Amino acid sequence: MMQFLAQAEPPNFWNGINGSAGLWTMILVALALGIGLIFLLMAVPVRGRRPIVATVTFFAGLYYVLYYFWPKPIDRKPLDLPANGIESVGFWLSDAMPVVSSFTNVLSGFLLGLGIYSLLRVHGRRVIKMQKDWFFSIVLMVSAIVMVIVGYMDWVSRRGPTGALLEDRARWGPINYARDFMFDG
């Protein structure tokens, strides 16, 4: 991860010298703030968490809106400095994008895992207790497992130089058609 952040040009707040004390200090401070924030949210009453989460979600979305609509620096050189406030925000948004997008990808992966766990927990409990419409819960779980298996098999079949590409349907096999039908059909 440190190598990835060190590649960002020009050097800025989001990257530092690999292995430097300043970079480690920023990482440790961010980790401490994150843990503190988690404990702080746990201390907030349940009714108070929703506005906090909504506010954080709003500002996260606002970042992407600003990134796509704010004027971007044109022909920026590594050592260029912003000329005014508008350029300063544009520089900051451009510099932060690799870090923010990596963070959102990691967070999305965790949230996807949490959603799958929650879905399996709720429907698994319904099947075990044989509650109303428990059969539909079995259908849901079997369908999810089949989708994962077909998705991975399709992914494996597309890898390599002889992989079945979307444009080249002549090399498609049954698993590629199954994936196409299940995911896109």
ZAVO-701247 format. One record per residue: x, y, z of N, C-alpha, C, O in turn. Coordinates in steps of 0.001 Angstrom, whole numbers, plus 500000, padded with zeros to 6 digits. Example, Ala and Ser with C-alpha at 12.3 -4.5 7.8 and 13.67 -1.06 7.14 Angstrom:
2
513190494310507800512300495500507800513200496700507800514236496681508465
512850497750507080513670498940507140512900500030507870513409501138508039
***
This chain:
185
500836498810500000500000500000500000500872501242500000500567502218499315
501956501213500764502813502385500852503455502673499487503630503833499112
503801501620498755504387501828497433503378502514496504503730503403495729
502113502076496603501069502655495765500908504144496042500838504946495111
500851504517497316500667505927497664501889506756497287501757507929496940
503077506158497351504298506899497049504411507231495562505202508098495190
503638506563494706503727506798493270502960508035492820503153508497491695
502113508569493654501298509715493269502189510914492966503145511193493688
501862511606491901502612512805491509501656513978491504500500513798491122
502054515126491893503262515504492615503144515120494085502047514813494550
504259515130494829504170514833496260503200515809496941503231517013496687
502354515274497796501333516094498430500969515504499780501683514650500308
499857515962500336499400515491501633499134513991501631499308513336502659
498711513427500479498254512043500422499374511037500270499141509835500396
500574511496500005501674510542499905502869511107500652502952512312500890
503755510265501006504947510690501726506102509797501331505934508848500566
507249510098501846508415509290501537508203507920502161507882507812503345
508383506881501366508131505519501803508960505188503044510185505303503034
508278504778504106508949504403505334509357505568506224510007505362507248
508988506778505853509393507945506642508579508038507928507477507497508025
509139508725508899508460508903510187507172509705510015506175509429510684
507187510693509123505992511510508896504845510684508341503700510849508760
505144509797507399504109508955506817503550507994507864502336507818507963
504425507381508635503962506478509689503152507234510737502175506702511263
503535508432511036502785509234512002501378509501511490500406509375512235
501268509873510209499943510126509625499095508854509641497900508914509928
499699507708509337498955506455509335498465506114510743497307505739510925
499334506244511724498948505927513098497883506894513632496963506479514337
498009508174513297496994509142513718495651508812513062494613508867513721
495662508473511783494420508112511086493808506855511697492589506774511854
494640505878512042494139504660512664493532504956514032492455504454514353
494211505763514835493696506130516161492386506905516035491448506660516793
492314507839515081491070508595514880489933507675514433488795507833514875
490236506718513561489216505778513102488678504922514234487466504737514353
489573504397515069489137503589516207488346504450517189487318504018517711
488824505660517438488093506565518322486710506886517786485748506957518549
486605507080516478485308507362515860484358506188516019483168506383516268
484872504962515877484027503782516049483479503727517477482287503496517682
484359503943518464483889503927519854482919505067520132481966504903520893
483155506209519525482253507339519694480873507034519115479854507357519726
480842506411517933479559506046517324478835504988518152477606504982518217
479596504091518787478954503070519625478322503692520867477353503158521406
478870504821521321478329505487522506477088506326522186476312506659523083
476904506666520910475750507481520505474502506597520522474562505444520095
473379507117521008472135506336520969471779505954519533472153506644518584
471062504862519392470730504334518061470028505373517199470309505470516005
469115506157517785468395507174517003469315508285516532469008508956515546
470432508498517205471356509553516821472348509141515752473006509990515151
472459507840515511473430507359514510472989507648513084473813507946512220
471707507560512845471207507747511481471577509119510900472054509168509766
471382510227511614471788511522511053473303511612510831473755512248509879
474074510981511698475537511007511531475925510256510264476723510745509465
475360509072510084475670508278508893475188508999507635475885508995506621
474018509610507687473495510350506530474397511529506185474633511806505009
474900512225507199475795513368506951477102512921506323477578513535505367
477687511853506856478946511341506284478723510869504853479551511121503978
477610510187504613477299509729503258477123510911502312477585510868501171
476457511964502779476273513157501953477617513764501554477828514089500385
478525513919502520479817514536502207480674513625501335481455514118500521
480547512312501487481274511392500612480779511543499171481578511577498235
479480511633499002478935511837497661479283513211497121479527513371495925
479306514208498003479654515568497593481077515622497025481345516370496084
481988514825497601483355514796497074483337514406495587483969515065494762
482618513344495256482592512895493858481886513903492960482297514102491817
480846514531493449480174515566492654481147516716492381481263517181491247
481840517168493420482820518242493234483946517810492298484394518592491460
484396516584492438485492516113491584485109516176490104485920516579489271
483897515786489782483506515756488370483043517106487837483102517326486627
482587518019488692482099519294488197483032520468488467482890521508487824
483974520345489385484904521433489700485929521548488582486370520531488048
486320522773488214487337522920487159488641522217487548489160522398488650
489154521415486619490372520649486878491598521422486409491517522217485473
492734521186487062493970521828486603494324521343485201494267520147484913
494691522283484335495048521948482954496563522017482812497191522984483243
497139520996482211498578520949481941499385521226483214500285522066483232
499044520513484248499695520701485553501046519999485573501151518832485199
502049520695485999503397520141486155503573519690487608502847520164488482
504517518789487884504684518261489241504910519319490321504454519131491448
505588520408490024505891521404491056505028522656490963505324523654491619
503966522623490160503086523785490027502336524049491328501957523124492048
502134525314491606501349525739492762500061526376492263500051526996491200
498969526231493018497704526837492578497781528355492608498423528943493479
497112528984491636497145530435491526496075531104492392496241532254492799
494978530391492677493892530989493462493141529891494208493527528723494163
492085530266494881491315529313495678490649528234494857490585527079495277
490151528602493685489489527624492826490490526559492379490188525366492393
491685527005491983492711526038491588493169525201492770493487524023492607
493207525795493964493611525037495156492667523867495402493104522750495677
491376524135495302490402523056495484490547522027494369490474520826494628
490750522478493134490951521558492022492186520683492212492149519484491935
493285521284492686494503520513492960494222519483494043494602518319493914
493547519919495128493282519012496233492393517850495797492652516701496155
491340518148495022490445517093494547491186516101493654490982514892493766
492040516603492772492805515729491878493811514882492651493989513698492364
494468515501493634495459514767494422494810513683495286495399512624495504
493613513947495770492959513024496685492258511874495973491965510861496607
491979511995494678491179510999493988491749509577494065490977508657494334
493045509338493846493526507951493942493299507353495328492933506183495445
493509508133496361493339507632497731491862507414498032491488506381498589
491027508369497673489595508257497956488999507086497184488197506337497741
489365506908495928488806505800495153489292504455495689488522503495495708
490543504362496123491024503112496728490271502833498020489870501698498273
490079503854498830489353503696500085487919503248499830487423502351500511
487253503856498865485864503483498598485781502065498031484804501364498293
486780501625497261486784500246496767486908499257497919486190498259497966
487818499534498845487986498654500008486720498654500855486248497595501271
486173499830501108484954499936501904483794499212501219482995498557501889
483694499321499908482632498624499173482770497113499314481773496407499460
484000496619499270484221495188499457483770494722500834483107493691500954
484124495473501874483689495121503221482168495177503343481560494296503951
481558496203502769480107496341502866479391495245502089478333494779502512
479953494826500958479370493719500206479428492444501044478451491698501115
480573492198501677480693491028502552479717491084503715479110490072504064
479559492257504319478621492427505428477187492176504959476401491554505673
476850492653503775475511492434503236475236490966502971474148490473503267
476217490260502414476042488826502155475899488068503467475049487186503593
476737488416504444476636487770505764475256487999506375474639487065506887
474775489230506322473477489554506898472357488796506189471454488266506836
472421488748504864471408488036504087471386486553504443470319485975504650
472570485938504513472631484518504850472190484266506292471553483250506571
472517485165507198472121484996508599470597485052508745469996484203509404
469985486057508124468528486222508245467797485045507595466887484470508193
468192484693506382467474483633505672467853482249506186467038481328506139
469090482093506677469467480821507293468654480564508546468213479438508778
468450481588509356467621481462510562466186481126510180465534480329510854
465691481726509108464315481455508669464168479993508226463140479366508480
465199479455507561465141478065507107465240477124508304464488476154508393
466160477404509223466344476529510387465076476461511238464695475386511700
464426477603511444463210477650512264461958477316511458460864477242512016
462112477115510148461005476814509236459867477819509398458702477452509549
460237479088509363459253480157509477458476480277508169458732479550507210
457536481194508149456686481387506970457552481649505729458501482431505786
457223481000504622457907481144503323459385480772503408460210481359502710
459728479799504260461123479386504399461666478807503106462872478863502869
460800478251502263461263477657501004461863478724500091462823478458499368
461299479922500127461835481001499297463227481432499773464047481895498980
463481481277501065464813481567501588465828480563501049466962480929500738
465424479310500940466317478300500348466599478648498892467740478577498436
465543479027498164465725479411496762466696480592496647467559480601495769
466560481575497519467447482735497507468898482318497746469791482730497005
469137481505498776470513481120499109471134480241498026472301480419497680
470365479295497489470891478443496409471179479290495179472205479101494525
470296480211494858470513481094493701471772481941493878472543482110492934
471982482468495073473178483278495330474438482440495162475416482904494577
474423481217495667475596480341495546475847479986494087476991479991493634
474792479680493354474945479352491926475489480552491152476334480387490273
475009481763491472475510482967490797477003483154491047477748483499490129
477442482930492278478863483073492597479681482043491831480714482378491253
479229480794491820479976479730491132480046480006489635481119479907489040
478927480349489025478919480636487582479766481870487273480475481895486268
479699482884488122480511484081487908481999483780487943482748484254487089
482434482996488922483859482641488994484277481747487837485364481919487287
483431480798487460483788479924486333483894480733485040484786480487484227
483005481679484850483072482556483672484339483404483712485012483568482694
484663483939484881485870484756485030487106483944484681487998484435483990
487167482700485157488320481834484856488372481539483361489458481506482782
487229481324482726487233480997481297487653482180480423488088481978479289
487531483403480925487912484583480149489368484983480333489857485851479609
490069484378481274491461484738481546492374484135480498492070483101479902
493485484793480286494498484274479384494275484703477953493240485285477628
495254484416477081495160484857475684494084484132474887493635484645473862
493664482962475329492627482233474593491275482361475277490370481573475004
491127483318476141489881483500476881488732483916475979488943484501474917
487530483612476406486323483965475660485984485426475933485525485770477022
486210486276474945485934487700475100484476487999474762483811487227474071
483997489130475262482614489500474992482354489678473502481287489322473001
483346490239472794483155490509471365483213489235470532482633489182469447
483899488212471019484156486999470239483274485868470752483737485009471503
482036485866470358481102484849470846481356483486470232480760482504470673
482214483390469237482528482090468635483255481192469639483129479970469574
484007481781470559484748480994471555483985480836472859484524480299473827
482743481292472902481968481176474126481579479723474355481280478982473419
481591479340475617481135478014476007479845478122476792479306479215476964
479350476996477266478086477015478023478157477903479270477172478551479624
479299477936479926479397478723481153479304480222480851478750480988481641
479857480636479688479770482038479299478332482436478987477888483524479354
477598481538478297476191481824478018475364481809479306474438482606479459
475697480907480230474985480856481503475199482148482282474259482700482854
476424482620482301476729483879482995475993485030482340475413485874483024
476013485068481017475340486137480287473842486123480593473238487173480813
473253484937480605471820484825480884471507485235482328470547485963482580
472332484758483275472033485007484697472319486441485108471538487026485859
473404487020484642473786488364485090473171489468484235472825490531484752
473033489230482950472578490280482045471195490016481440470577490928480891
470713488785481537469488488409480852468243488783481600467137488520481129
***
